[in-house]
């Protein structure tokens, strides 16, 4: 069984789920390519730090041979609420509407026991970003957006891409996948989202 290691400033806190999952959900294995969600299980999770073969075909991925996943994917029905995992403020937001990108995206900033932590919520619906303002505050557990449909979320199956960063991003974006040559550096910047999501899989 995998041991999830996280720093004490994180492990001492309780966090709210970013999507409310049922007691049973499917855990994908994309290491050999597409792994479709069974139709009888509407909720599923895609893993962090997974090398995903033949999944990222848009030019921005192929040009750099990027296929190491730096977030966790949580699939849920279109319109499902997405929640703030902790007290946070809107740091950046944008519609990254390029094919294969995040679509409507929110990046939040939280201060946890004196440490800054940034979180990206990607593949939302357009309504999630329409009335936001930078610096807008959200309490832990407050709805922050909704799962978007394929036509607005960059062309993906409806899901939330959730990613953490220890470094402030320049925009409402983070590399959701990186090349093998950048993997070790990226793991230091973008830690395991299970730091705040808990042990969704082992």
N, C-alpha and C positions, 0 to 999 in steps of 0.2 A: 504494500500500500504506500502511495506517495505521501510524504510529509510536506505540508505546506508551511514554509518558513516566512515569517514577516516580522518587521521590527516591532519593538515593544510599544512604540508610540501608536502603532496601528492595532496590535493585538489586545491592547487594553480597552478598546472601544467597541461599541455595538453599532451596527449599521443597518439601514433599511434596505430591503430588496429593491433593485432597480426595475424589475418586472416580477409580478407575483406569479410564481410557478406552482403548479399542482404538486401533489406528493410524488407523482410518477411522471418522468419526462425522458425523452430520448437523448443520448449523448452521441454526437456524430464522430465518425472517424473519417476525416478528409485526407488522410495521408496518402491514399491511393487515388484521389480524385473525388468526384461528386458522390455524395452519400445522402440520398434523398430522405426527407422526413417521412416516416410511415403515415399514411392518411388517418390512421386511427389514433395517432399521438400528435395533437396539434401544437405541443410545446416541445422544444428541443434546445440543446446547448452545443455550441461549437468551441473547440478547445484553444487555449493559449499556447504560444510557442510551438505550433504545429506546422510542419512542412506540408504544404498542400499542393499536390501535383495537378497540373492542367486545369486549374480553376480560374486563374486570373489572366484573361486573354485580351483585355483592353491595352492599347499601346503603352500607357504609362507604367504598366506592370511588366510587359514583355521587354521593353527597352532596357530595363534595369534588372530583369530576371528576379523579380520580387515574388516570393511565395511563402515566407515565414510569417505566420499570423501573430500579431502583437496585441490582440484584444481577445475578448470572449464574445461570442455571438449567442444571443438568446432569441430564439424564434417564438413568436406568439401571434395570435390572430390580429389582423389589421385593426387598428384603432385601440389596441390594448394600451392602458396607461403605463407610462414610464415615470419612475419616481426618483427624487433626489436621495442619494444614499446617505447623505449627511448634510448638516447645515452648510450652505454654499451660496456663491454668488455667480451670476453670469459673467464669464470672462470674455468669451467671444461667441458669435453665432453667425451662421451663413448657410445658404443653399449651395452646397458643392454639387452642382447639377450635371457635371460631366459624366458620361456613361461609365459605369463601373466604379464611381466614386460614392460618397456617403449620402448624397442628397441633403435634405435639411439636417443640420448638425448643430449641436450645442456643446460648448466646452465650459465647464464650471471650475471654480477655484474654491477649495476648502482649506481651512487652517485647522490642523488636528494636532493638539498638544504641541503647538509651536512650529509645526512642519507644514509647508504648503504641499497640497496635492491637487493636481488638475485631472479632470475626468472628461472624456469625450463620449457623447451620446450621438451615434450616427444612425442613418436610415429612418429618420422620423417622418412625420407628415408635415406638410407646409404650415398647417395651423400652429404647430409647435413653436415656430419662430416668428410668427407674424407680429406679435405685440411685445416682444422682448426688448429689454434695454440692458446695455452693459452695466454691471454693478447691481443689477436687480437681485434681491436676496430670496432664497428658498430655504425653508426649514427642512430638516430631515424628515423624509416620508411624504413631502409635498409632491403632487403631480407636476412634472416638468415638461412632459410632451406625450406623444402617442406614436405607436408603431405605424410606419408609412407603408403604402402599397408600392408594388413594383414600378409603376409608372412614374413615381416621384422619388423613389429611394435609391436611384442609381442603377436600377434594373435588377435588383436582387430579390430573392425570396423574402417575404416580410419578416424582418427580425431587427433587433437592436444590436449594433456593434458598440460594445462598452470597453473603453480603454483608459488606463491610468497613465499619468506622466508625472515624474518628479521635477521636470523642467518646464517652465512656462512656454507654451507654443507661441509662434509668431502670429498665427491666425486660427480660425476655427477648423483646424485640421491637424492630424497626426498621421504618420505613415502606418496604415493598418496592416500592411505586410511589408517586409524588408527582404533584401537579398541575403544569402548565406554569409557573404563577406561582411555584412553589417550586423549580423545577429548578436554577437556578444556585446557590442556597444549598445544596441537597441534594448537588450534585456536590462541594462543598467539604468536606462532612461524610462522605459515603459514596463513597470513591474507587473507581476501577475495580478489581474483584476480580482482574483479570489482573496487577495488581501482584504477587500471590503465585501465581496459577494459571498464569501464563505466557501466551503468545500463542495461545490456543485458536482464535481466528479473526482475520482481518485485514479 
